[in-house]
Amino acid sequence: MTRINENYLKLKASYLFSDIAKRVTAFQEANPEKSIIKLGIGDVTEPLPAACREAFHNAIDEMGTREGFHGYGPEQGYEFLRKAIALNDFQARGADIDPDEIFVSDGAKCDSGNFQEIFADDIKIAIPDPVYPVYVDTNVMAGRTGANIDDRYEGFVYLEATPENGYIPAIPEEKVDLIYLCFPNNPTGATATKEQLKMWVDYAKDCDALILFDAAYVAFIRDESLPRSIYEIEGAKEVAIEFRSFSKNAGFTGTRCAYTVVPKDLKAVDESGTEHSVHALWNRRHCTKFNGVSYPVQKAAEAIYSQEGKKEIRSLTDFYLENAKVVRSAVEALGFSCVGGDNSPYIWVNANRPSWDFFDVLLNEAGVVTTPGAGFGRCGENHIRISAFNSRSNIDEAMKRINHALTAKA
């Protein structure tokens, strides 16, 4: 009989959002008359921007002609989109990123999970806690950890984000090879300053380490003093890979388009100590395992950078941030401390009780779905994450329900 990859057996029994879905289904089956408002998973609710829809339609019409038909495109992405990304997301902010350092893909989740494949099995990895589960699970699957003991895998260096440090993890005391960072953070919504990111870049250079920087939520930053890219930090091109997404800023969660920046300056070594280009290795992996994002989707993504597209993206992200402001205000009025909701669509609530218990209270008493912090790691215990991705009427109703449920119990 064919043997399995036993590293998969180290994974916790179920994925966080699958656990949530099962509890929600059980509640709905037991209470078919009650409506549920979902503020858990970070899926957007508002329609695609008009500029994107128009570009999408035009591209589909092109595909209906012999002259405009596109078959297989370049795996790295069409040049028109890579140029628009480089100019608007990086060069306009003083970050020297070239179009050919950009790889277009179908999701930041895929890229942030897959990038670890090009590194050795025995490297030392620093993982934030709490953390987006994909970073952890893909390295477990690759065999870089021991068993899961008390909600932590042997072999990782955990970077704790707690109320005491403002949910910004400190530089580890030991040397590591690969560092996962995410700002604005998922799940906490915390943001990092240029000074804080510079400390990480300097540490990575000192340790000959690489940073995998998840910047999927940068479109929500409103504080002009905060960096939008790690490449705004001097020296970052020598040590950092950055992941970006069109899912949350432009509503592409169902359309699928993202990109990863891999500077040509990045180097890693083989067992003999010989240096190799990380850019070249990722290009080889990308071309082998990915066939490219469709032409109409890339044309829709390019439209985000048009004058009208930029206005619509700003309006969309403003809408979700206004939702977040409503959530944060309601949560704080109930006496809870929290972070996020100002430069992020997530509000990280210190519930001061076991997170799954609080999740169940909000589900069963208010009919509101959140995300229990324990699902993001040991430091997530006693917290929940509330997402601002929903309609304004649902956000208002959810906060009324939560207020009633919690004040009635008081």
C-alpha positions as CSV (number, residue, x, y, z in Angstrom):
1,M,0.0,0.0,0.0
2,T,1.3,3.5,-0.9
3,R,2.8,5.3,2.1
4,I,1.7,8.8,3.0
5,N,3.7,11.9,4.0
6,E,3.5,11.4,7.7
7,N,4.2,15.1,8.4
8,Y,0.5,15.6,7.5
9,L,-0.3,13.6,10.6
10,K,1.4,16.2,12.8
11,L,-1.2,18.8,11.7
12,K,-3.9,19.6,14.2
13,A,-7.1,17.6,13.5
14,S,-8.9,20.4,11.6
15,Y,-8.2,23.7,10.0
16,L,-9.4,26.7,12.1
17,F,-12.1,27.9,9.7
18,S,-13.4,24.4,9.2
19,D,-13.9,24.1,13.0
20,I,-15.8,27.4,12.9
21,A,-18.0,26.3,10.0
22,K,-19.0,23.1,11.8
23,R,-20.1,25.0,14.9
24,V,-22.0,27.5,12.8
25,T,-23.7,24.7,10.9
26,A,-24.7,23.0,14.2
27,F,-26.1,26.2,15.6
28,Q,-28.1,26.9,12.4
29,E,-29.5,23.4,12.3
30,A,-30.6,23.7,16.0
31,N,-32.0,27.3,15.5
32,P,-33.3,27.5,11.9
33,E,-35.4,30.6,12.7
34,K,-32.4,32.6,13.8
35,S,-30.3,34.7,11.4
36,I,-26.5,34.6,11.6
37,I,-24.2,37.5,10.9
38,K,-20.7,36.4,9.9
39,L,-17.8,38.6,11.1
40,G,-15.3,35.7,11.2
41,I,-13.5,34.8,8.0
42,G,-11.9,37.8,6.2
43,D,-14.0,37.6,3.0
44,V,-15.2,40.8,1.4
45,T,-18.9,41.6,0.7
46,E,-18.9,44.6,-1.6
47,P,-19.0,44.3,-5.5
48,L,-16.0,44.5,-7.7
49,P,-15.2,48.2,-8.6
50,A,-16.7,49.5,-11.8
51,A,-13.3,50.1,-13.4
52,C,-12.4,46.5,-12.8
53,R,-15.7,45.2,-14.2
54,E,-15.4,47.3,-17.3
55,A,-11.9,46.1,-18.0
56,F,-13.0,42.5,-17.3
57,H,-15.8,42.8,-19.8
58,N,-13.6,44.4,-22.4
59,A,-11.0,41.6,-22.0
60,I,-13.6,38.9,-22.4
61,D,-14.8,40.6,-25.6
62,E,-11.2,40.6,-26.8
63,M,-11.0,36.9,-26.1
64,G,-14.0,36.4,-28.4
65,T,-12.0,37.5,-31.4
66,R,-9.1,35.8,-33.2
67,E,-7.1,39.0,-33.1
68,G,-7.6,39.5,-29.3
69,F,-7.6,35.9,-28.2
70,H,-5.0,35.0,-25.5
71,G,-3.9,31.5,-24.7
72,Y,-1.2,30.6,-22.3
73,G,0.3,33.8,-20.9
74,P,3.6,34.4,-19.2
75,E,3.7,32.5,-15.9
76,Q,5.2,35.6,-14.2
77,G,2.3,37.8,-15.3
78,Y,1.6,40.0,-18.3
79,E,4.0,43.0,-18.6
80,F,1.2,45.5,-18.5
81,L,0.2,44.5,-15.0
82,R,3.7,44.1,-13.7
83,K,4.6,47.5,-14.9
84,A,1.5,49.1,-13.3
85,I,2.3,47.3,-10.0
86,A,6.0,48.4,-9.9
87,L,5.1,52.0,-10.7
88,N,2.2,52.5,-8.4
89,D,2.9,50.3,-5.4
90,F,6.6,50.7,-5.1
91,Q,8.4,53.3,-7.3
92,A,5.8,55.9,-6.4
93,R,6.8,55.5,-2.8
94,G,10.6,55.5,-3.4
95,A,11.0,51.7,-3.5
96,D,13.2,50.6,-6.3
97,I,11.3,47.5,-7.5
98,D,11.5,46.5,-11.2
99,P,8.5,44.9,-13.1
100,D,10.6,41.7,-13.7
101,E,10.9,41.3,-9.9
102,I,7.2,40.8,-9.6
103,F,5.4,37.4,-10.0
104,V,1.6,37.6,-10.5
105,S,-0.3,34.7,-9.0
106,D,-3.8,33.6,-7.9
107,G,-3.4,34.4,-4.3
108,A,-1.1,35.6,-1.5
109,K,-2.2,32.6,0.5
110,C,-0.8,30.3,-2.1
111,D,2.4,32.2,-2.5
112,S,3.1,32.6,1.2
113,G,2.4,28.9,1.7
114,N,4.5,27.8,-1.3
115,F,7.6,29.9,-0.9
116,Q,9.0,27.7,1.8
117,E,9.5,24.9,-0.8
118,I,12.7,26.4,-2.2
119,F,14.5,26.2,1.2
120,A,16.2,23.4,3.0
121,D,14.2,21.1,5.4
122,D,16.5,21.8,8.4
123,I,16.4,25.6,8.4
124,K,15.3,27.5,11.6
125,I,12.1,29.4,11.2
126,A,10.7,32.3,13.3
127,I,6.9,32.2,13.4
128,P,4.7,35.0,15.0
129,D,2.2,33.9,17.6
130,P,-0.7,34.6,17.0
131,V,-0.2,33.8,13.3
132,Y,-2.1,33.2,10.0
133,P,-2.2,29.4,10.1
134,V,-0.9,28.9,6.5
135,Y,2.6,29.9,7.5
136,V,2.7,27.2,10.2
137,D,0.9,24.4,8.4
138,T,2.8,24.5,5.2
139,N,6.1,24.2,7.1
140,V,4.7,21.3,9.1
141,M,3.7,19.6,5.9
142,A,7.3,20.1,4.6
143,G,8.7,18.3,7.7
144,R,10.4,21.2,9.4
145,T,8.9,20.6,12.8
146,G,8.5,18.0,15.5
147,A,5.2,17.2,17.2
148,N,2.6,19.7,18.3
149,I,2.8,20.0,22.1
150,D,0.5,22.4,24.0
151,D,-0.4,24.1,20.7
152,R,3.2,24.7,19.6
153,Y,5.3,22.8,17.2
154,E,8.8,21.7,18.2
155,G,11.4,23.3,16.1
156,F,9.9,26.7,15.5
157,V,11.1,29.9,17.1
158,Y,7.9,31.6,18.2
159,L,7.6,35.4,18.2
160,E,5.1,36.3,20.8
161,A,2.7,39.2,20.2
162,T,0.9,40.0,23.5
163,P,-0.9,42.9,25.2
164,E,2.4,43.6,27.0
165,N,4.3,44.4,23.8
166,G,1.5,46.0,22.0
167,Y,1.1,42.9,19.8
168,I,4.4,43.7,18.0
169,P,6.8,40.7,18.5
170,A,10.4,41.4,19.6
171,I,13.5,40.4,17.7
172,P,14.5,36.8,18.7
173,E,17.7,36.4,20.8
174,E,18.8,33.5,18.7
175,K,19.8,33.3,15.0
176,V,17.1,32.1,12.6
177,D,17.1,31.5,8.8
178,L,13.6,32.5,7.8
179,I,11.2,35.0,9.4
180,Y,7.5,35.4,8.7
181,L,6.1,38.9,9.3
182,C,2.7,40.3,8.5
183,F,1.7,44.0,8.8
184,P,-0.9,45.3,9.1
185,N,-1.2,42.0,11.0
186,N,-3.6,39.2,10.4
187,P,-5.1,38.4,12.9
188,T,-4.4,41.3,15.3
189,G,-4.6,44.3,13.0
190,A,-1.5,45.7,14.6
191,T,0.8,47.8,12.5
192,A,4.6,48.3,12.5
193,T,6.5,51.5,12.2
194,K,9.5,52.1,9.9
195,E,11.7,52.0,12.9
196,Q,10.4,48.6,13.9
197,L,10.7,47.2,10.4
198,K,14.3,48.5,10.2
199,M,15.1,46.5,13.3
200,W,13.9,43.4,11.5
201,V,15.8,44.2,8.3
202,D,19.0,44.9,10.2
203,Y,18.6,41.6,12.2
204,A,18.0,39.6,9.0
205,K,21.2,41.1,7.4
206,D,23.2,40.4,10.6
207,C,22.0,36.7,10.6
208,D,22.0,36.2,6.8
209,A,18.3,35.4,7.2
210,L,15.4,36.1,4.8
211,I,12.1,37.8,5.7
212,L,8.7,36.6,4.2
213,F,6.7,39.8,4.5
214,D,2.9,39.5,4.1
215,A,1.5,42.9,3.1
216,A,-2.0,41.8,2.0
217,Y,-3.7,44.6,4.0
218,V,-1.6,47.7,3.2
219,A,-4.4,49.4,1.4
220,F,-6.1,49.9,4.8
221,I,-3.3,52.0,6.2
222,R,-4.3,55.6,6.7
223,D,-1.5,56.7,9.0
224,E,0.9,58.4,6.6
225,S,3.9,57.7,8.9
226,L,3.5,54.0,8.5
227,P,5.3,52.1,5.7
228,R,3.3,50.5,2.9
229,S,6.1,48.2,1.9
230,I,9.1,46.7,3.6
231,Y,11.1,47.9,0.6
232,E,10.7,51.5,2.0
233,I,13.3,50.3,4.5
234,E,16.9,50.7,3.3
235,G,18.5,47.3,2.7
236,A,15.3,45.4,2.6
237,K,15.8,44.3,-1.1
238,E,18.7,42.2,0.2
239,V,16.7,40.2,2.7
240,A,12.9,40.4,2.0
241,I,10.2,38.9,-0.1
242,E,6.9,40.7,-0.1
243,F,3.4,39.2,-0.7
244,R,0.5,41.4,-1.9
245,S,-3.1,40.7,-2.8
246,F,-6.0,42.3,-4.7
247,S,-8.5,40.3,-2.6
248,K,-9.2,42.7,0.2
249,N,-8.6,46.1,-1.4
250,A,-10.5,45.4,-4.7
251,G,-12.8,42.5,-3.8
252,F,-10.9,39.8,-5.7
253,T,-11.5,37.0,-3.2
254,G,-13.6,35.2,-5.8
255,T,-11.7,36.5,-8.8
256,R,-8.2,35.5,-7.6
257,C,-5.2,37.7,-8.3
258,A,-2.2,38.6,-6.2
259,Y,1.6,39.0,-6.6
260,T,4.9,38.4,-4.9
261,V,8.0,40.6,-5.1
262,V,11.3,38.7,-5.2
263,P,14.2,41.1,-5.6
264,K,17.1,40.0,-7.7
265,D,19.5,41.0,-4.9
266,L,18.3,38.1,-2.7
267,K,20.7,35.2,-2.2
268,A,20.6,31.9,-0.4
269,V,23.2,29.2,-0.1
270,D,23.4,25.4,-0.8
271,E,25.0,22.9,1.5
272,S,28.5,23.7,0.2
273,G,28.0,27.4,0.9
274,T,27.6,28.4,-2.8
275,E,25.3,31.4,-3.3
276,H,22.2,31.1,-5.5
277,S,19.6,33.6,-6.7
278,V,16.3,33.3,-4.8
279,H,14.7,35.1,-7.7
280,A,15.9,32.5,-10.1
281,L,14.8,29.6,-7.9
282,W,11.3,31.1,-7.3
283,N,11.0,31.7,-11.1
284,R,11.9,28.0,-11.7
285,R,9.3,26.8,-9.1
286,H,6.7,29.3,-10.4
287,C,7.1,28.2,-14.0
288,T,7.0,24.5,-13.1
289,K,3.9,24.6,-10.8
290,F,1.8,27.5,-12.1
291,N,0.3,28.3,-15.5
292,G,-0.5,32.0,-14.9
293,V,-3.5,34.1,-14.1
294,S,-6.1,34.5,-16.9
295,Y,-5.8,37.5,-19.2
296,P,-9.2,39.0,-18.3
297,V,-8.4,38.8,-14.6
298,Q,-5.1,40.6,-15.1
299,K,-6.7,43.3,-17.2
300,A,-9.2,43.8,-14.3
301,A,-6.4,44.0,-11.9
302,E,-4.5,46.5,-14.0
303,A,-7.7,48.8,-13.9
304,I,-7.2,49.2,-10.2
305,Y,-4.3,51.5,-11.0
306,S,-6.3,53.8,-13.3
307,Q,-7.4,57.2,-11.9
308,E,-11.0,55.9,-11.5
309,G,-9.8,52.6,-10.1
310,K,-7.7,54.3,-7.4
311,K,-10.8,56.4,-6.3
312,E,-13.0,53.3,-6.2
313,I,-10.4,51.3,-4.2
314,R,-10.1,54.1,-1.7
315,S,-13.8,54.3,-1.4
316,L,-14.1,50.5,-0.8
317,T,-11.3,50.4,1.8
318,D,-12.8,53.5,3.5
319,F,-16.1,51.7,3.7
320,Y,-14.6,48.7,5.5
321,L,-12.6,51.0,7.8
322,E,-15.8,52.8,8.8
323,N,-17.3,49.4,9.6
324,A,-14.2,48.7,11.7
325,K,-14.6,52.0,13.5
326,V,-18.2,51.0,14.5
327,V,-17.0,47.6,15.7
328,R,-14.1,49.0,17.7
329,S,-16.2,51.8,19.3
330,A,-18.9,49.2,20.4
331,V,-16.3,46.8,21.8
332,E,-14.5,49.5,23.8
333,A,-17.8,50.8,25.1
334,L,-18.4,47.3,26.5
335,G,-15.1,47.6,28.4
336,F,-12.8,45.5,26.3
337,S,-9.4,46.5,25.2
338,C,-8.5,45.9,21.5
339,V,-6.1,46.8,18.7
340,G,-6.7,47.1,15.0
341,G,-9.7,48.7,13.3
342,D,-7.8,52.0,12.5
343,N,-5.3,50.9,9.8
344,S,-6.7,47.4,9.4
345,P,-10.1,45.7,8.8
346,Y,-9.6,43.4,11.8
347,I,-10.3,44.2,15.4
348,W,-8.4,42.0,17.9
349,V,-10.4,41.9,21.2
350,N,-8.9,41.0,24.5
351,A,-11.9,39.0,25.9
352,N,-10.3,38.0,29.2
353,R,-11.8,34.5,28.9
354,P,-11.1,31.4,26.8
355,S,-11.5,32.4,23.2
356,W,-13.7,29.4,22.1
357,D,-16.0,30.0,25.1
358,F,-16.4,33.6,24.1
359,F,-16.9,32.6,20.5
360,D,-19.7,30.3,21.6
361,V,-21.3,33.0,23.7
362,L,-21.4,35.4,20.7
363,L,-22.7,32.7,18.4
364,N,-25.3,31.2,20.7
365,E,-26.5,34.4,22.4
366,A,-26.1,37.0,19.6
367,G,-26.0,34.9,16.4
368,V,-22.7,36.6,15.5
369,V,-19.7,34.6,14.1
370,T,-16.2,35.8,15.1
371,T,-12.9,34.0,15.1
372,P,-11.5,32.6,18.3
373,G,-7.9,33.8,18.9
374,A,-6.7,30.4,20.1
375,G,-7.0,29.2,16.5
376,F,-4.1,31.5,15.6
377,G,-1.7,30.2,18.3
378,R,-1.1,30.0,22.0
379,C,-0.9,33.8,22.4
380,G,-4.3,34.2,20.8
381,E,-6.0,32.6,23.7
382,N,-8.4,34.9,25.5
383,H,-8.8,36.9,22.3
384,I,-11.2,37.0,19.4
385,R,-10.9,38.5,16.0
386,I,-13.8,40.5,14.5
387,S,-13.8,41.2,10.8
388,A,-15.2,44.5,9.4
389,F,-16.0,42.8,6.0
390,N,-19.8,43.0,5.8
391,S,-22.6,45.4,5.0
392,R,-23.1,48.5,7.3
393,S,-26.5,47.3,8.3
394,N,-25.1,43.9,9.4
395,I,-22.3,45.5,11.3
396,D,-24.8,47.8,13.1
397,E,-27.1,44.9,13.9
398,A,-24.2,42.6,15.0
399,M,-23.0,45.2,17.5
400,K,-26.5,45.7,18.9
401,R,-26.8,42.0,19.3
402,I,-23.5,41.7,21.0
403,N,-24.2,44.6,23.3
404,H,-27.6,43.1,24.3
405,A,-26.1,39.6,24.8
406,L,-23.3,40.7,27.0
407,T,-25.1,43.4,29.0
408,A,-28.0,41.0,29.7
409,K,-25.5,38.5,31.1
410,A,-23.8,41.1,33.3
